[in-house]
Amino acid sequence: MPQYPFQDPGLALEDRVQDLMARLSLEEKVSQMAHESKAIPRLEIPAYNWWNEGLHGVGRSGVATVFPQAIGLAATFDPDLVHRIAGATSDEARAKHHEFARQGYRRQYQGLTFWSPNVNIFRDPRWGRGQETYGEDPFLTGRMGVAFVKGLQGGDSKYLKLVATPKHFAVHSGPEALRHQFDARVSPKDMRETYLPAFRDCVMDGGAESVMAAYNRTNGEPCSGSITLLSRILREEWGFRGYVVSDCGAIDDFHAHHAITKTPEQSAAMAVRNGCDLECGHVFSKLVEACRQGLIAEAEIDRAVARLMRARFRLGMFDPSESVPYTKIPYGTVDSTAHRELAREAARASIVLLKNEEAFLPLRKDLGCIAVIGPNADDREVLLGNYNGFPSVSVTILEGIRRIVSPKTRVLYARGSDVMKGADSPWGDKPDDGFGEAMAAAESADVVVMALGLNNRVEGEEGSAASSEWSGDRVTIELPALQRQLFEAVAAKGKPIVLVLLSGSALAIPRENSVSRAVLLAWYPGEEGGAAVADVLFGDHAPSGRLPVTFVESVDQLPPFTDYAMTGRTYRFMEAEPLYPFGFGLSYTAFRYSGLKLEKTAVPAGEAVGLTVEVRNEGTRGSDEIVQVYLTDLEASVRVPLRQLVGFARVHLEPGQTRAVAFRIEAKQMSLIDEEGRRILEPGGFRVCVGGRQPDARSQSLTGTAVLCAEFEVAGTRRELAY
């Protein structure tokens, strides 16, 4: 029998929360508001650490399946796949947690509250943490974020499988070096049009139980204590009932860097009063004193603690294990064969074919000699991205190629160089000493596969990119100079080059692109990345990934990094012609679009419009196609995106197969955001375009395939819509 009513799983959730709250002293309540929550032995409440990571598999908690980095998952344009990956991640997380708890361990990275996904908008390729996001488009980011949140949290009507935590709320995407004091100034229009929609989707459509606030200020308010973001928008407007956690150390920044408050007590009180419930850090320990000083009322602390306890009840932490369905997940699910196969499937789906001159790919498996060259060719760390777990088995690109080719094919390998000068190097102060071996290998080969790009030592979070001079961000977006020199040395041998890029962000590669016969973008592809790259290189799998970010020609096409205005940024507002546009990706087959039909061309204001299009595989091999729908407001009264993604679908077609694909454009997607940040539906004309790419000249010149477009009118009177 339960000793206390709150321990009775038969009682209503709110009754249990209130019973527990009534039994806690002020000091005990405050002790539960830090990420390292203390045990309360007299109530049989164990200690709990709220900090866990699961961006693309369980992170930092020993052996776990490592799926492609989030930016690679975005390139799949496949929410169903992301949902399955999040489900596999939550299976492993539950199995790990219960095994840890059985053995008495309740430490960091061992709990059930996960600080993922990252749904910030990747507005600038220089941002080192952009790899953690789903790219530059709010709609794609929102759909991927919702799928991930639902996959983590599960579908049980009573219990949460895990807690998902979309982050970093809001308007957060660098610079990393300034994040503790930076004020991101953004207009109401850009806020509502670009920076908030994915968070809104995760909360209102995904049901996220938690949200993490950002380090920076937004329009003068520190995000972890912003009454605008946390109270007015998140809770009042969106109806969020979960809890908010600060980023780590962000409450210290209020007084130490933002200079918004003068003391830790003031910072703690401000954060809690304005909607932050849990701190990653130690400033909230000052809440007892802040209460005594009259800076905050105990009732405000009660409100925050009740939210935290509600989440713990929903995770089943105070219930018998037999009552919670997720306690039965066997430990054998961790690093299982099924999850490794899912990691390979995801890596294949994420690979983007950027160039394939005269159908140079796929390669024959019986070539006489292949040279595999580059610092990323046989490196396991580069497969993993950041916020990663540790696979028991991983496959590098070199290993993947050696496994798949004919036994008679010679595979030569030369690292050639490090990723960049200054890295730990076997060549000491002569970083080009590996060039000779690379050139010799190229000279002997029929084809050269060059595996170049970035890694976590070059791009990442503040303090985590050890070899970067830029605190995780990049000053330039070209390949590091050392790799450019290696590429030129190998290219001078005149052998055909297939360039395989591994990175978490866009690279400016106009020279390398022009010289290479084919270019593959593999991102940070996870533990099965090398096998997946080989599958695509040699034709066992047709590439189908699409770019979730724009590949600009150079930083000259970008506004200043610290400018958060969207003018000139991303495919939605960029006037200049990029190297490769958002949504772009080639295939080994050819798809033809026909029969675009709108269910109506005169749409009453406030109604949705449906459309269908037929897609036919006219090639000789089966493949997935990413059907994309873009909308343009032709008569808007304010600046609007040049075009914006409003629908997408991944479909598989065998040779000669035709499929009708249906979409629905909602009234909200036809609306605009005015300068005051209001959502307005205006009468007027719209153009909708459907195809395997954007409806722009650059995309058409690269693919040679048509995009179908049609126009319709929204009739009626101008009206404001709710968010």
C-alpha positions in Angstrom: 0.0 0.0 0.0 1.2 3.5 -0.8 2.4 5.4 2.3 1.3 8.8 0.8 -1.6 9.6 -1.5 0.7 11.0 -4.1 2.2 7.5 -4.5 -1.2 6.1 -5.5 -1.3 5.7 -9.3 -5.0 5.3 -9.1 -5.5 8.9 -8.1 -6.0 11.7 -10.6 -2.8 13.4 -11.7 -3.6 16.8 -10.3 -4.6 15.3 -7.0 -1.3 13.6 -6.7 0.7 16.7 -7.6 -1.2 18.8 -5.1 -0.8 16.2 -2.3 3.0 16.1 -2.9 3.3 19.9 -3.0 1.5 20.2 0.3 4.2 18.0 1.9 7.2 20.0 0.7 9.0 22.7 2.6 10.2 25.8 0.8 13.8 24.5 0.9 12.7 21.1 -0.5 10.8 22.8 -3.3 13.8 24.8 -4.3 16.0 21.7 -4.2 13.9 20.3 -7.0 14.4 23.3 -9.3 18.0 22.6 -10.3 19.0 20.0 -12.9 20.6 18.1 -10.2 17.5 17.6 -8.0 18.2 16.3 -4.5 16.6 13.3 -2.9 13.9 13.8 -0.3 14.3 10.6 1.8 11.4 11.3 4.1 9.0 11.2 1.2 10.9 8.4 -0.6 11.7 10.7 -3.5 15.1 9.7 -5.1 17.6 12.2 -6.5 17.1 13.0 -10.2 19.3 14.6 -12.8 17.2 16.3 -15.5 20.1 16.6 -18.1 20.0 14.1 -20.9 20.8 14.4 -24.6 19.2 12.6 -27.6 19.7 14.7 -30.7 20.2 11.7 -33.0 20.3 8.7 -30.7 21.0 8.5 -27.0 24.0 10.8 -26.4 26.8 10.8 -23.9 25.6 7.7 -22.1 27.9 4.9 -23.3 27.1 2.6 -26.1 24.1 3.6 -28.2 23.0 3.6 -31.8 24.2 6.7 -33.6 21.9 7.9 -36.3 22.8 10.7 -38.8 23.2 14.1 -37.4 20.0 16.2 -37.3 20.9 18.2 -40.4 21.2 14.9 -42.3 17.9 13.8 -41.0 16.4 17.0 -42.3 17.9 16.1 -45.8 15.6 13.0 -45.8 12.5 15.2 -45.9 10.9 12.2 -44.2 9.0 12.9 -40.9 8.0 9.2 -40.7 11.6 8.1 -40.7 12.4 10.8 -38.1 9.6 9.5 -36.0 10.9 5.9 -36.2 14.4 7.1 -35.2 13.0 9.0 -32.2 11.1 5.9 -31.2 14.3 3.8 -31.4 16.1 6.5 -29.4 13.4 6.5 -26.7 13.5 2.7 -26.6 17.2 2.7 -25.9 16.8 5.6 -23.4 14.2 3.8 -21.4 16.2 0.6 -21.4 19.3 2.4 -20.2 17.5 4.4 -17.5 15.9 1.5 -15.9 19.1 -0.5 -15.9 20.9 2.4 -14.4 18.2 2.8 -11.7 18.2 -0.9 -10.8 21.9 -0.6 -10.1 21.5 2.6 -8.0 22.7 5.1 -10.6 20.8 8.4 -11.1 23.4 10.7 -12.7 23.7 13.0 -15.6 22.8 11.4 -19.0 20.9 8.6 -17.2 17.4 10.1 -16.9 14.3 10.4 -19.0 14.1 14.1 -19.7 15.9 14.8 -23.0 17.1 18.2 -24.2 16.2 17.6 -27.9 15.3 18.5 -30.6 17.1 21.7 -31.7 14.5 23.6 -33.8 16.4 26.9 -34.2 16.4 28.2 -37.8 19.8 27.7 -39.5 19.8 31.2 -40.9 23.6 31.5 -41.5 26.0 28.7 -42.5 28.7 30.1 -40.3 26.9 29.0 -37.1 28.7 26.1 -35.7 25.6 24.5 -34.1 23.6 24.6 -37.3 24.4 20.9 -37.7 22.0 20.2 -34.8 19.0 21.7 -36.5 16.7 20.7 -39.3 17.9 23.5 -41.6 16.7 26.9 -42.7 13.0 26.5 -43.5 10.4 26.9 -40.7 7.9 24.5 -42.3 10.3 21.7 -42.8 11.8 22.3 -39.3 8.4 22.2 -37.7 7.3 19.0 -39.4 10.6 17.2 -38.4 10.4 18.6 -34.9 6.8 17.4 -34.4 7.8 13.9 -35.6 10.8 13.8 -33.3 8.8 15.1 -30.3 6.1 12.5 -30.7 8.6 9.7 -31.3 10.4 10.5 -28.1 7.3 11.0 -25.9 5.4 8.0 -27.1 1.7 7.5 -27.6 0.5 6.2 -24.2 -2.5 8.0 -22.9 -1.2 8.2 -19.3 2.6 7.9 -19.4 5.2 9.8 -21.2 7.9 7.6 -22.7 10.4 10.5 -22.4 10.2 14.2 -22.1 11.2 16.0 -25.3 12.6 19.5 -25.0 12.6 21.7 -28.2 15.4 24.3 -27.9 16.7 27.0 -27.8 13.7 29.3 -27.3 14.0 31.6 -29.2 15.8 33.6 -31.9 19.1 31.8 -31.3 21.7 30.9 -34.0 25.0 32.4 -33.1 27.5 33.9 -32.8 28.6 31.3 -30.3 31.3 33.5 -28.8 28.7 36.1 -27.9 25.8 34.0 -26.8 26.1 34.8 -23.1 25.7 38.6 -23.7 24.3 38.9 -27.2 21.0 40.7 -27.9 19.3 39.3 -31.0 17.2 42.2 -32.3 14.4 41.0 -34.5 11.3 42.6 -35.9 7.8 41.3 -35.0 7.4 40.2 -38.6 10.6 38.1 -38.7 9.9 36.7 -35.2 6.5 35.4 -36.3 7.4 34.5 -39.9 10.7 32.7 -39.3 11.9 32.2 -35.7 8.7 31.1 -33.8 6.7 28.7 -36.1 8.7 25.5 -35.5 8.5 26.0 -31.7 4.8 26.6 -32.0 4.4 23.4 -34.0 6.4 21.3 -31.5 4.3 22.7 -28.6 0.8 22.8 -30.2 1.0 19.9 -32.7 3.7 17.8 -31.1 2.6 18.2 -27.4 6.2 18.8 -26.2 6.3 18.6 -22.4 9.3 20.9 -22.0 11.0 23.8 -23.8 14.6 25.0 -23.3 15.2 28.7 -23.3 18.2 30.3 -25.0 21.3 32.0 -23.6 20.9 35.3 -25.5 18.6 38.2 -25.1 15.9 38.7 -27.6 14.8 42.3 -28.1 16.4 43.2 -24.8 14.9 40.4 -22.6 17.1 37.4 -21.6 15.4 34.4 -23.1 15.5 32.4 -19.9 13.6 35.1 -18.1 11.6 36.7 -21.0 8.0 37.5 -20.1 7.3 38.0 -23.8 8.5 34.6 -24.8 7.8 32.4 -21.8 4.6 33.9 -20.5 2.8 35.8 -23.2 3.6 33.7 -26.2 4.5 30.2 -24.9 1.9 29.9 -22.1 -0.9 32.4 -22.8 -1.0 32.3 -26.6 0.0 28.7 -27.2 -1.4 27.2 -24.1 1.8 25.4 -23.1 1.3 23.5 -19.8 4.7 21.9 -19.4 7.9 23.2 -17.9 10.7 25.5 -19.1 14.3 24.8 -18.5 17.2 27.3 -18.9 20.2 26.6 -21.0 23.2 25.7 -18.8 24.5 28.7 -16.9 22.0 31.1 -18.6 20.6 32.4 -15.3 24.1 33.5 -14.3 24.2 35.6 -17.5 21.4 37.8 -16.3 23.7 39.6 -13.8 27.2 38.5 -15.0 26.9 39.4 -18.7 23.5 40.8 -19.8 23.6 43.2 -16.8 19.8 43.0 -16.5 19.9 42.2 -12.8 22.5 42.9 -10.1 22.4 39.9 -7.9 21.9 36.1 -8.2 18.8 36.4 -6.1 17.3 38.9 -8.5 18.2 36.8 -11.5 16.6 33.7 -10.0 13.4 35.6 -9.0 13.1 37.2 -12.5 13.5 33.8 -14.3 10.9 32.0 -12.2 8.4 34.8 -12.2 8.6 35.1 -16.0 8.1 31.4 -16.6 11.4 29.5 -16.2 10.8 26.5 -13.9 14.1 24.5 -13.9 17.7 25.7 -14.0 20.6 24.0 -15.5 23.0 25.6 -13.1 23.0 26.6 -9.4 21.5 30.1 -9.2 18.1 28.8 -8.3 19.5 27.8 -5.0 19.2 31.5 -4.1 15.4 31.3 -4.4 15.0 30.7 -0.7 16.8 33.9 0.1 15.0 35.7 -2.7 11.8 34.7 -1.1 12.9 36.0 2.2 13.9 39.3 0.5 10.5 39.7 -1.0 11.7 39.3 -4.5 9.4 36.4 -5.3 6.4 34.8 -3.6 6.4 31.2 -2.5 3.3 30.7 -4.6 5.3 31.5 -7.7 7.9 28.8 -6.7 5.0 26.4 -6.1 3.7 27.0 -9.6 7.1 26.1 -11.1 7.7 23.0 -8.9 4.2 21.7 -9.7 5.0 21.7 -13.4 8.2 19.8 -12.7 6.5 17.2 -10.5 3.7 16.8 -13.0 6.3 15.7 -15.6 7.9 13.2 -13.2 4.5 11.7 -12.5 3.7 11.4 -16.2 7.0 9.6 -16.6 5.9 7.1 -14.0 8.7 7.9 -11.6 6.6 7.5 -8.5 4.7 4.4 -9.7 5.4 0.7 -9.5 7.4 -0.4 -12.5 4.7 -2.9 -13.5 2.3 0.0 -14.0 4.5 1.7 -16.5 4.6 0.1 -20.0 8.0 1.4 -20.9 9.8 -0.3 -18.0 9.5 -3.6 -19.9 11.7 -2.6 -22.8 14.6 -5.0 -22.7 18.2 -3.8 -22.5 19.0 -5.8 -25.6 17.2 -3.1 -27.7 20.3 -0.9 -27.1 22.7 -1.0 -30.1 20.5 -3.8 -31.6 20.8 -5.1 -35.2 17.4 -3.6 -36.0 18.6 -0.1 -34.9 21.8 -0.4 -36.8 19.8 -1.2 -39.9 17.6 1.8 -39.3 20.8 3.9 -39.0 21.9 2.7 -42.4 18.5 3.3 -43.9 18.5 6.9 -42.6 22.1 7.6 -43.8 21.2 6.4 -47.3 18.1 8.6 -47.3 20.1 11.6 -46.1 22.8 11.6 -48.8 22.4 14.4 -51.4 23.8 14.0 -54.9 24.9 17.5 -55.9 26.6 16.8 -59.2 26.8 13.8 -61.5 28.4 14.8 -64.8 27.4 12.6 -67.7 26.0 10.0 -65.2 29.4 9.3 -63.9 27.8 7.6 -60.9 27.1 4.9 -60.0 30.6 3.4 -60.2 31.2 -0.1 -61.3 32.2 -2.5 -58.6 34.8 -4.2 -60.8 37.0 -1.2 -61.5 40.7 -2.0 -61.6 41.9 0.5 -58.9 40.1 3.1 -56.7 42.1 5.6 -54.7 40.3 6.7 -51.5 41.9 9.9 -50.3 41.2 12.5 -47.6 41.1 13.2 -43.9 37.5 12.1 -43.6 37.9 8.8 -45.5 38.8 6.6 -42.6 37.8 8.6 -39.6 35.2 7.3 -37.2 34.8 10.5 -35.2 33.6 12.4 -38.2 30.7 10.0 -38.6 29.1 11.0 -35.3 28.5 14.7 -35.3 28.0 16.4 -31.9 25.8 15.5 -29.0 26.5 11.9 -30.0 26.5 8.5 -28.5 29.1 5.9 -29.0 28.4 3.0 -31.3 29.9 -0.4 -30.7 30.5 -0.8 -34.5 31.0 2.0 -37.1 31.8 1.9 -40.8 34.1 4.5 -42.3 33.9 5.4 -46.0 37.1 3.5 -46.8 35.7 0.4 -45.0 32.3 0.7 -46.9 34.1 0.9 -50.2 36.3 -2.1 -49.5 33.3 -4.2 -48.5 31.3 -3.5 -51.6 33.8 -3.7 -54.5 34.9 -6.8 -56.4 37.6 -8.8 -54.7 39.8 -8.1 -57.7 39.5 -4.3 -57.3 42.5 -2.6 -55.7 41.5 0.0 -53.1 44.4 2.4 -52.3 44.1 4.7 -49.3 45.9 7.9 -48.4 44.8 10.3 -45.7 46.7 13.1 -47.5 46.2 15.8 -44.8 44.5 16.7 -41.7 41.1 18.4 -41.8 42.9 21.7 -41.1 46.2 23.1 -40.0 46.7 23.0 -36.3 45.0 19.7 -35.7 46.8 16.8 -34.1 49.0 15.8 -37.0 51.5 13.0 -37.8 53.2 15.5 -40.1 54.1 17.9 -37.4 54.9 21.4 -38.7 54.8 20.1 -42.3 51.1 19.7 -42.9 51.5 19.0 -46.6 53.8 16.0 -46.2 51.0 13.6 -46.8 50.3 15.1 -50.3 52.9 12.9 -51.9 51.3 9.6 -50.8 47.9 11.0 -52.0 49.2 11.9 -55.4 50.9 8.5 -55.8 47.6 6.8 -55.0 45.7 9.0 -57.4 48.2 8.4 -60.2 47.6 4.6 -60.0 43.8 4.8 -59.8 41.0 4.6 -62.4 38.8 6.7 -60.1 39.6 8.9 -57.1 37.1 9.2 -54.2 38.1 12.2 -52.1 36.5 12.4 -48.6 36.8 16.0 -47.5 34.9 18.4 -45.4 34.6 19.4 -41.7 34.4 17.7 -38.3 33.5 18.6 -34.7 36.9 20.2 -34.2 36.1 22.8 -36.8 32.4 23.5 -36.3 30.4 23.1 -33.1 29.3 24.7 -29.9 31.2 27.3 -28.0 34.2 25.6 -26.4 33.7 22.3 -28.1 35.4 23.0 -31.5 39.0 22.7 -30.2 40.8 23.2 -33.5 38.7 26.2 -34.5 39.9 29.7 -34.0 36.3 30.9 -34.0 34.6 29.4 -30.9 32.8 26.9 -32.9 31.5 29.2 -35.7 33.3 29.7 -39.0 34.7 32.9 -40.4 34.8 31.5 -43.9 32.7 28.7 -45.4 35.1 27.2 -47.9 36.9 24.0 -47.3 39.8 24.5 -44.9 42.8 25.8 -46.9 44.8 22.6 -46.3 42.2 20.5 -47.9 41.8 22.9 -50.8 45.6 22.5 -51.4 45.3 18.7 -51.2 42.4 18.7 -53.7 44.4 20.7 -56.2 47.5 18.4 -55.8 45.3 15.3 -56.5 43.3 17.0 -59.3 46.6 17.8 -61.1 47.0 14.1 -61.8 44.0 14.3 -64.1 42.1 11.3 -62.8 38.3 11.5 -62.4 37.3 12.7 -58.9 34.2 11.8 -56.9 34.0 14.3 -54.1 32.3 13.1 -50.9 31.7 15.9 -48.4 31.1 15.3 -44.7 30.0 18.4 -42.8 27.1 19.7 -40.8 26.6 22.9 -42.8 26.9 24.4 -46.2 30.3 24.6 -47.9 31.3 27.1 -50.6 33.0 24.7 -53.2 32.8 26.4 -56.6 36.3 25.3 -57.6 36.0 21.7 -56.3 32.5 21.4 -57.8 33.7 22.4 -61.2 36.6 20.0 -61.2 34.9 16.9 -59.7 32.9 14.5 -61.9 30.4 13.9 -59.1 29.8 15.4 -55.7 28.0 13.6 -52.8 27.0 15.3 -49.6 26.9 12.8 -46.7 26.7 15.2 -43.7 27.7 13.5 -40.4 26.1 10.2 -41.4 26.2 8.2 -38.2 27.6 4.8 -37.4 26.6 3.2 -40.7 27.6 6.2 -42.7 30.5 4.6 -44.7 28.3 1.6 -45.7 25.5 4.1 -46.8 28.0 6.1 -48.9 29.3 3.0 -50.6 25.7 1.9 -51.3 25.1 5.1 -53.1 28.5 5.3 -54.9 28.1 1.9 -56.4 24.4 1.9 -57.1 23.0 -0.4 -54.5 20.8 2.5 -53.4 19.7 5.5 -55.5 20.4 8.9 -53.8 17.3 10.9 -52.8 18.3 13.4 -50.2 17.5 17.1 -50.7 19.3 20.2 -49.3 17.6 21.6 -46.1 19.9 24.6 -46.5 21.1 26.9 -49.3 24.7 26.4 -50.5 25.8 30.0 -51.2 28.8 30.8 -53.4 30.7 32.6 -50.7 30.2 34.7 -47.5 29.9 37.7 -49.8 26.3 36.5 -50.4 25.5 36.7 -46.7 24.4 39.6 -44.5 26.5 40.2 -41.3 26.4 37.2 -39.0 25.1 39.3 -36.1 22.2 40.7 -38.2 19.0 38.6 -37.4 16.9 40.4 -40.0 15.8 37.9 -42.6 16.4 40.2 -45.6 18.7 38.4 -48.0 18.8 35.2 -45.9 17.9 31.7 -46.9 16.1 30.7 -50.0 12.9 32.5 -48.9 14.5 36.0 -49.1 17.8 35.6 -50.9 17.9 37.4 -54.3 21.4 36.3 -55.3 21.9 33.0 -57.2 23.4 30.3 -54.9 25.8 27.5 -55.8 23.1 25.0 -54.8 19.5 26.0 -53.8 17.4 24.7 -50.9 15.5 21.6 -51.8 18.0 20.5 -54.5 19.3 17.0 -55.0 19.9 14.7 -58.0 18.9 11.1 -58.6 20.1 8.1 -60.7 16.7 8.1 -62.5 14.4 10.7 -64.1 11.0 11.8 -62.8 8.4 13.5 -64.8 5.6 15.6 -63.3 2.2 16.0 -65.0 -1.4 16.7 -64.4 -1.2 19.4 -61.7 -4.8 20.0 -60.6 -6.2 22.4 -58.1 -9.6 21.5 -56.6 -10.6 25.1 -57.1 -9.0 28.3 -58.5 -11.3 30.7 -56.6 -10.8 30.0 -52.9 -13.0 31.7 -50.3 -11.0 33.4 -47.6 -10.3 31.1 -44.7 -10.7 27.8 -46.7 -8.0 25.4 -47.7 -7.2 24.3 -51.2 -6.3 20.8 -52.3 -4.1 19.8 -55.2 -2.9 16.7 -56.9 0.0 16.0 -59.2 1.2 12.8 -61.1 4.8 11.7 -60.7 6.3 9.1 -63.1 9.6 7.4 -62.9 10.9 7.4 -66.5 14.3 5.9 -65.6 15.6 2.4 -65.3 15.9 2.0 -61.6 13.6 2.3 -58.6 14.1 5.4 -56.4 12.5 7.7 -53.9 11.5 11.2 -55.1 10.9 14.2 -52.8 7.9 16.0 -54.1 8.0 19.6 -53.0 5.2 22.3 -53.0 6.1 26.0 -52.9 3.7 28.9 -52.6 4.2 32.6 -53.6 1.9 35.4 -52.7 1.6 37.5 -55.8 -0.2 40.5 -54.4 0.9 40.9 -50.8 0.7 44.4 -49.2 4.0 43.8 -47.3 7.3 42.0 -48.0 6.8 38.2 -48.1 9.0 35.3 -49.0 9.9 34.9 -52.6 8.6 31.4 -52.2 8.1 29.1 -49.3 7.7 25.4 -48.8 4.1 24.5 -47.9 4.2 20.7 -48.5 6.4 17.8 -49.3 6.2 14.0 -49.6 8.8 11.2 -50.1 7.4 8.7 -52.6 9.0 5.5 -54.0 8.5 4.7 -57.6 9.7 1.7 -59.6 10.7 2.2 -63.3 7.6 3.1 -65.3 5.5 3.6 -62.2 3.2 6.6 -61.9 1.7 7.9 -58.7 -0.8 10.7 -57.9 0.3 12.7 -54.9 -2.1 14.9 -53.0 -1.5 18.0 -50.9 -3.6 20.5 -49.0 -2.6 24.1 -48.5 -4.2 25.5 -45.4 -5.6 29.0 -45.0 -2.8 29.8 -42.5 -0.2 29.0 -45.2 -1.8 31.6 -47.5 -1.7 34.3 -44.9 1.1 36.8 -44.4 2.7 38.4 -41.4 2.5 42.1 -41.3 5.0 44.5 -39.8 3.3 44.4 -36.4 3.6 40.6 -36.4 -0.1 39.9 -37.0 -1.2 37.0 -39.2 -3.3 38.5 -42.0 -5.2 36.7 -44.8 -5.6 39.0 -47.8 -7.5 38.5 -50.9 -5.4 38.2 -54.1 -3.5 35.9 -56.4 -1.2 33.1 -55.4 1.1 30.8 -57.4 1.7 27.2 -56.4 4.6 25.2 -57.9 5.1 21.5 -57.6 8.2 19.5 -58.5 11.3 17.8 -57.2 13.0 21.2 -56.6 12.3 24.9 -56.2 10.7 26.8 -59.0 13.7 28.9 -59.8 16.0 29.1 -62.8 19.1 27.8 -60.9 17.3 24.6 -59.9 16.1 24.0 -63.5 19.5 24.6 -65.0 21.0 22.0 -62.6 18.3 19.3 -63.0 16.9 19.9 -66.4 13.4 18.9 -65.2 10.3 21.0 -65.2 8.4 22.3 -62.2 4.6 22.7 -62.7 2.9 25.8 -61.6 -0.7 27.0 -61.3 -2.4 30.1 -60.0 -5.4 30.7 -57.8 -7.3 33.6 -56.2 -8.3 34.0 -52.6 -11.6 35.9 -52.5 -13.2 37.7 -49.7 -12.2 40.4 -47.2 -9.0 41.0 -45.4 -9.0 39.3 -42.0 -6.7 38.6 -39.1 -6.0 34.9 -38.2 -5.1 33.5 -34.9 -1.7 31.8 -34.4 
